[in-house]
Amino acid sequence: MPRPARAEQFNAGEVCIVHVVQRCVRRAFLAGIDPVSACDFSYRKEWIRRRLEALASVFAVDVLSYAVMSNHMHQILRNRPDVVAVWSDQEVAIRWLKVFPGRRIEEHLAEPTENDVNRLVQDTKRLAEIRRRLSDISWFMRALAEPIARMANQHDECTGRFWEGRFKAQRIIDEAGLLACSMYVDLNPVRAAMAETPDTSPHTSAYDRIEGERGKELSSAAFDLVPIPTEQAGKEMRETPVDKLRKKRKAKKRSPTGRRIRRDSWLAPLTLHPEKLSADAEVHTAGLRASDRGFLSLSIRDYLQLLRWTARQSVDGMVLKIPASLANTLTEVGIDASMWRELVWHWQRYFGKSTCAGRPDSMRAEAERTGRHWHRGQQAASACFVS
């Protein structure tokens, strides 16, 4: 059965949560240690993490969870058309031009000017389309994958594909599915025997949140959302040698704003506060992410406790009693605590071929909404959830 059209799974005009997977071509270890050539490409994982962080600062897309592996990457993304609707025309224009500056001669070095922003603002039809694209997960993934592929090909002095093809998308339709999927994504390095615990799994959202709770900081990769004055850009182009402009551009790419931030500041907050009005977009104003809205009804402390406990259940057949407090947490969202380990470690068994994930009743309702009779995994996953 062919994959469904993206429009059948998610819409840029409505808020939805999607688990996406992008694999390297032929599943080669192009971001890890290549078993054939023994070349170590692990440094590319940081390329991907920084690009994710940069895009989170300009798109109306919340990064909920992520994991960068040696031959693929996972993200759980939430598009936010309600956030982009609040941005002014100038904000929309500068955000778009930072990622897609258009064709320019090299001396401009892709830095948008005030004149560029004003010209785009005056094109109302195009600006309306750009607003839609800034909350579109497909455009977010395009802006993530293409630059990484170009950088890798340039580094390897080759041409051709870096990614296998279009990313796989799976809509997450309720909190039970989101909690299990988040754990599955965060525990990918442990599951692949690349790390023993989430605390030693870099290039995952779990690692960033753990380090953030410890007060660890990093140099921000967020875009500087301030256009260059047109006169200044013209003067630099006329009076500054190209080599010097290139060095300046490279330095700014390493730290566009010159800020240091808490390691997890660019990720969506984990805890969803129910007292917040549903109509409140909770727009983030510090230029690091789209919004300040959480996504789970757990505290970060409870989430990390459950994550670490689940990481210790890595061996099939291991039967350890789940702590009562964690069992209550799972039951509240509709998950059978005795099946929790099975659900997370064998996520692919239940939802690997499904276009959506969640409780069976939620999947049934989603099937009806999209004109289907059922979704794959609906029956098999029923044992993992409570009615």
Salt bridges, closest charged atoms under 4 A:
GLU8 OE1 - ARG372 NH2 3.54
GLU14 OE2 - ARG171 NH1 3.28
GLU46 OE2 - ARG49 NH2 3.10
GLU46 OE1 - HIS203 NE2 3.22
GLU53 OE1 - ARG49 NH1 2.98
ASP62 OD2 - ARG78 NH2 2.95
ASP62 OD2 - ARG80 NH1 3.00
ASP82 OD2 - ARG80 NH2 2.86
ASP89 OD1 - ARG131 NH2 2.91
GLU106 OE2 - ARG246 NE 2.82
GLU111 OE1 - LYS98 NZ 3.27
GLU111 OE2 - ARG249 NH1 2.26
GLU111 OE1 - LYS252 NZ 3.82
ASP116 OD2 - ARG104 NH2 2.93
ASP116 OD1 - ARG119 NH2 2.81
GLU129 OE2 - ARG132 NH2 2.93
GLU129 OE2 - ARG133 NE 3.23
ASP136 OD2 - ARG132 NH1 3.28
GLU146 OE2 - ARG142 NE 3.45
GLU146 OE1 - ARG150 NH1 3.84
ASP156 OD1 - ARG44 NH2 2.74
ASP156 OD1 - HIS155 ND1 3.39
ASP174 OD2 - ARG359 NH1 3.70
ASP199 OD2 - ARG214 NH2 3.00
ASP199 OD2 - ARG308 NH2 2.88
ASP208 OD1 - ARG263 NE 2.78
GLU211 OE2 - ARG214 NH1 3.00
GLU211 OE1 - LYS216 NZ 3.42
GLU213 OE2 - ARG262 NH2 3.28
GLU217 OE1 - ARG260 NE 3.88
ASP224 OD2 - LYS252 NZ 3.43
GLU236 OE2 - LYS248 NZ 2.49
ASP243 OD1 - ARG246 NH1 3.28
ASP264 OD1 - ARG262 NE 2.79
GLU275 OE2 - HIS273 ND1 3.77
GLU282 OE2 - ARG293 NE 3.40
ASP292 OD1 - HIS284 ND1 2.76
ASP292 OD1 - ARG289 NH2 2.89
ASP302 OD1 - ARG301 NH1 3.56
ASP316 OD1 - ARG341 NH1 2.85
ASP316 OD1 - HIS346 NE2 3.10
GLU342 OE2 - ARG349 NH1 2.66
ASP361 OD1 - ARG359 NE 3.31
GLU366 OE2 - ARG369 NH2 2.79
